[in-house]
Amino acid sequence: MGNLFRRFWLPALLSREVAEPDGAPKRLRILSEDLVAFRDTGGRVGIVAAYCPHKLAMLFWGRNEEHGLRCAYHGWKFDTDGDCVDLPNVADADTIKRKMGITSYPTHEAGGVVWVYMGPDHLEPELPALEWTELPEPQVQVSRWLQCSNWAQGMEGEIDSSHVSFLHRANKPEHGLPDAFTSYLPGLIDGAPELTVKETPYGYVAGARRQTDQPGEYFWRVTQWLVPMFSLIANSSYPRSGRAWVPVDDDHVTTFGYMFNAERPFNDAELAELERGTFFPPRMTPGAHRLPNGYIIDTFLPDANSGNDYLIDRDIQTDGNYTGIFGVNEQDRCIQETLPAAEGNVQGSIVDRSRERLVASDVPVITARRILLDLARALEAGIEPTQAGQGDLYAVRSLAATSPHREFEPFLDAFHTRVMTLQPE
């Protein structure tokens, strides 16, 4: 599965985290690989191996200067391509420095994100043409934070439509329900939606049909899942949103949240709502986190976490907030980070799925698992994932709408230009 992820462009960090040329580097870990990111004098972002090959000093302590990152230990210097460009403590440096390079990965900036490709050079894919990556900066809000679980546990919450009627139920704005969520809250009263999955070249589109209080009218939530781990969450207009789940290692994942408005810039009230932590991102603080292997990463740490029981308030739980936990992401993480681990793993990481008792509403999750396993097995057999080379497949939208259509295919036909293309509505 790690090799499958390496066939795609992955979000690595936010562009604003390395905004200044020759600024401070950032420590990353992606797919269990220790890395450091920096923006050089010319504005180019490099993502390279975290350690100098000389004495294995961390390049994070280095000097970012004159088009390269210079190790603080003995002054060895590396550019964004990983080439060693200076060996100041070696007399015959010119004859050996070409042998002293470090791993470097291609980067690309789009949507306020630095993307990285960590696969074979000759298979470099197309960047996924997700709508938010091509909008003007004032119309997009992207964030990232650390989640202490395996990536799959987080991703599967995105594509489970029935939990929204329970985990995120609240009847008072002060209890953490985002204002934009209330526009279709009445449609979520039916907690047992009928789920239909239509597989597509990029993954699938899933429809959750709920009963309404109007005869002959149904409330549909249409969610997109795009391989290997992107989501587009159902809504009719703003806030269009989704998440990407980039594995740090088996026990941690960097969650990237993207909120966007295709029609106009965010206004002050919307920005204030995002900063309040009711939706995505959660309330969080930039900081450093030490991983079990000892490496420290620079990330954003959620304020509500397992160490403080996600700040659960039992009083508001009895007063209309289903969980007693404030924000949508905090509600998600209280479940995803505390699942029971399979033997030999830590809580929240790799779960023994044989213990689950799945039901009809889990069809989207079951389908995603099957598609991912099929792709990973095909790759082992030498068959490359076609999605990686077709970035335009990712130019789709999600949707929430009321309709008289009872079946998913007629519904999709009726709303085709609002779901399966990015044509103006």
N, C-alpha and C positions, 0 to 999 in steps of 0.2 A: 504493500500500500504506500510505503514511503517513496518507492520508485515511481509509482503512479503520480503522486503529488509533484514529483520532480519533473514531470512532463508539462507542467502548466506554469504560467506566470502566477506568482503568489504575492499578496500584499506583505510587505516587510515592516514598514514603519510609516509614520506620517511625514510628509515633506517638511512640515513646520518644525519637526524635531531636529532637523539638520538644515535649518533655514540659512544659516550664515556660512559663506565660504570660509574655509580655514577655522571653522568653529569646533566645538567639542564633539568628539566621536560618541556614538551610542553603541552600547553592548546589546547584542541580539542572540537568541538561540532559535534556530528554525530547523525542523526535522532532525533534532538531536545533534545539531552542528553549531559549535560556538563561533560567533561571527562578530564583526564590528563594522559599523556604517559611519561614513564621513563624507562631507562635501568639500571638494578640493578648491583650490584658488580660482579655477575657471568655472566653478559652479556645478561640476559633474559629481554625482553621488557614486561612491564606491561601497560595495559590500564585500568584505574580504575575511579571510581566516583571522581568528582572534589573537593568534600568538605569533610572535616573531620566530622564524625558524632557527635563529642563532642559539639562544638560551631559553627559548619558550616564554619570554616575558610577554605580558599582556599588552597589546598595542593600544588598548584603551588609555593607558598612561602616556601615550606618545604625543608628540607635537604635530599638529596638523598645519603644515606650512609649505608654501612654494610648490604646489601641485603634488603633494604627497604626505603620507603619515610616517613620521620618523619615530622609531622606537626610543623610549627614554633610557633604556639600559646601555646600549652601545652605539646608538645613532643610526642604525640601519633604517633605510627609508624605502617605502613602497608606494607606488601610485595606485590609481583606482582599478587598473588592470591586474594588480597583484605583482607587477614587475618590480624587482629590486633595482632602484635607481641610484643608490649611494651606499657605500660600505666604508665609512670614515675611519674605522679602526683596522682596516685591512690594507696592506701595502700594495698588493697586486689586484686591487678591487675590480678593475676592468676585465680581468680574465675570468673571474669567478662569479660576478654578480648576476649574470644571466642565469646561473644555476640556482640562485637563492630566492626565486619568486615564491609567492604564497597563493593559495587558492583565492580566486576572485570570481564573482558571478555577475552576469549582465544585469543592469538595472534600467528601469524606465519609470518616468513620472507621469501620472495621470490621475485626475480626480482628487488631488491633494495627497496622494499616496505614492511612496516609493515602492515599486514592484521589483521582484527579483525572480530570476530564472536559474534554477539549480540543477538542470538536467544536462544531457549530452549536447555539446556545441552544435552538432550537425542537425539537431532536432528542435532548435529554438522555435517556440510556438508563436502564434499571434496573441496579442493582448486581448482579453475578452472585452467585447464592445458593450459592456454594461452601461446603461443609460447615464448613470451618475458620473461615469468617468469622462464624459464628453460635454458636460454642462459647465457654464461659467461658475467661477469660484463662489460668488455670493448665493448661488442656488443649491450649494452642496455643503453638508456638514458631515465630516468623517471623523471618527474617533477610534481608539483602540484601548483595550484593557486586558489584564491577565485573568484568566479563569483557571482555577485549580481542578481540572478534570481532563480526561481524554477528550480530544477534539470531537469524536463521534457523539459523545453524550450531549455536548452542547448543540451540535448541528441538528441532531434528531429532535430537539425541542422546537426548532424553527419550523419543522414540517409536520408537527403534530397539532392539527387544527382544533381538536376537541378540548384540549386543556385550557384554551382561552376562556371558555365559559365558566371555568372554576378558578384556576390559579390566579387569574388576573381580574377577578370580579371585585368591584368596589362601587359603592353608590355615593361616595362623597369625594369631591376633588381633592380635599386636604389629605385624603388617605392614599394618595399617590397615583391615581389614575390620570394619565395625561389628557388634557383637554381635547386633543385631536382624536382620541380613542372613543370619546363619547358619541361621536356622530353615528356610529353603527352599533353601539352597545345594545340597543333593543333587539337587534338581529342575533345576538349571541345567547339569548335566554334559553333557546333549545340546546341542551347540553349533549345531545346524541345526534350529531350531524351524519348525513349519508355521505360517504367519501368515495370519490371516483378519481382514478389516476389515469392520465393519458400520457404514455411515454412519447418523448420527442427526441430529436437528434442531440439536444443539449442535456437531456436528463428527463424531466417530466413536468407537466403542469397538473396540479391537483385541485379538484373542486370539492368544497365542503358545503352541502346543501342543508339548510336549516328551515324548519317551519317558522312562519310568522303568524301574527294574530289576524292577518288578512287572508281570507279564503282564496286559494288559487295564486298566492304570491309566495315566493321562496327567497330566502336570503342566502346568497352564494359568496363564499370567500374563496378566491382563486390564488393559490400560492405557487410560485415557481421554485423549482430546485434545479440547480445547474452544476454539473460535475466540475470539480470533485466535491465542493463544499460551499457554494454560494447559494444564497436565498434571496427571494423577493417576496415580501410579506404583503398580504392582501390589504388593499385600501383603494378607495375610489379616486382619490387625487392626492392632496397633501394629507399626512406625510407618507410619501412613498419611501419605503425603507427595506433594509435587509441586512444580513450579516455574512461575513466570511470567517471561516474557522481555520486558522493556520497553526498546525501543530508546533509547539515548542519541543516537547518530547512526549512520551506516552502518558504522562501525568499532568501536563499543563498545555494550555492552548491560548494563543493570542486571538481574541475576538475583535474583529473590525466591524464597526457599525456604521452604516451609511444611511443618511436621511437626505432627501432631496425634493425639490419642487421644480418640476420641468417647465412651469409657466412663468415663474417670477422669483426674485430673491426672497430670502427669509426676512420676515419683519422682526421688530424688536421683541414683540410678545412671544413669537415662536422661538427665538433664540433664548429668551429667558426660561421658557418651558424646558428646553433641552438642557440648559445649565442646572435646572432644578433636580434633574435625575429621575424624573418620573417614568421615562421611557428608555431610550438608549442614547447616550451612554448612561451608566449608573453614576451615582455620586462617587467620585474617585479622586485620588491624589497622585501626582507623578512621583515616582520613587524607584529605588533599586530593590530587587528581590533575589535572594540567594536560592538557587535550585539545588536539588539533592546531590548533583555531581560537583557542587562547589562553585560553579560558574555563576556570576551575578549578571542579571540582565536589567536594562533600563526599560521601564514600562510604566503603566498606570495601574494603581492598586485600588480596587473598590473599597470604599469605606465600610460598607456592610459586608461581612464575610463570616465564615464558619467560626472564627475565633470569638465573635460577639453575637452569635446566633442570628446574624443578618438583621440585627436591631429589631427583632420581632416585638410587637406590642400586643399583648393579649387583650387589652381593653378595646383597641380599635378592631381587633379580629371579631369581637362580639358586636361591634357597632357598624358592620357593613363591609369591612375589608376582609375578603375571604381568607387570606393568610395571616393578616396582621403585620405584613411586611410592606414597606413603602412603595418601591418602584417596580416596574415591569421586569427589568433585568435582574433586580435583586430577588424578586420572586422566582424567576427562572433558575438563578444560580443556587438558591437554597435547595432546590431539588437536584440539579445536575452535579453539584459538587459534593453531594453527600450520599450518592448511590453506593450500595454495597459492592466492594471489590471482589473480583475473582481471587482465588488463593494465590498469594505471592505478590499481589498488587496493593497499592494504597487506596484508601477510600476515595471514590469519585473518579478513579482512573478506569482501567479496563475492567468492565463488569461482566460477570458470568451471565450471559444472556439466556442460557438454558433454563434459568430460574423464572424467566418472564412468562406471563400468560397473556398473550396478545389477542386482541379482538378486532372486529371489523374496522374500527376507526384507526387502527394502526397500519392500514394498507400503505399509506405514503412512506412510513418508516421502513416497512418490509421491502418495498420496492426500491428505495434508495440503497439499502444494504445489498440487495441482489445485484443492482447495477454496478455498484462499486466493487463487489467481489468478482463479478464477471470481468470488469475492466482490468482488475489486478491480475487475475488468472490469465487473461488474454495477453497482458504485457509479459508475464513470465514465459509465455509461449512465443514471444517475439512479435506480437501484434500491437502496434502503437494505438493509443486512443485518438480517434479522428477528431474529437472535439477540440483538442489542443491546437490544431491547425486551422480552425474555423471560428475566428473571433466574432464574426457577425452573427453566429448562432445565439449569442448572449444578449442580443438587442431585443428583449421582450419586457413585458410589464406584468405586474400582478393586478388584482382587481377585487373590490368588494361591491356588490350590487344586488338590488332586489329585482326579481324577474318572475314572469309567469312560467318560465321553462322549468320543467321538472327534471329533465335529463340533461346531462353535462354537455354532450355533443351539440344539441340545438342551442344551448346557452352559449357555448364557445362560438358557434357560427354567428349568433346575434351580436356578440361583443368582440368579434375577431380583431378589429382594428384597435381595440382598447387593451387587448391582452397579448396577441401574438405578433404585433408589430409596434413600431414607435411612430406611427402616423398620427398627425394631430387629431384630437378627439372632436 
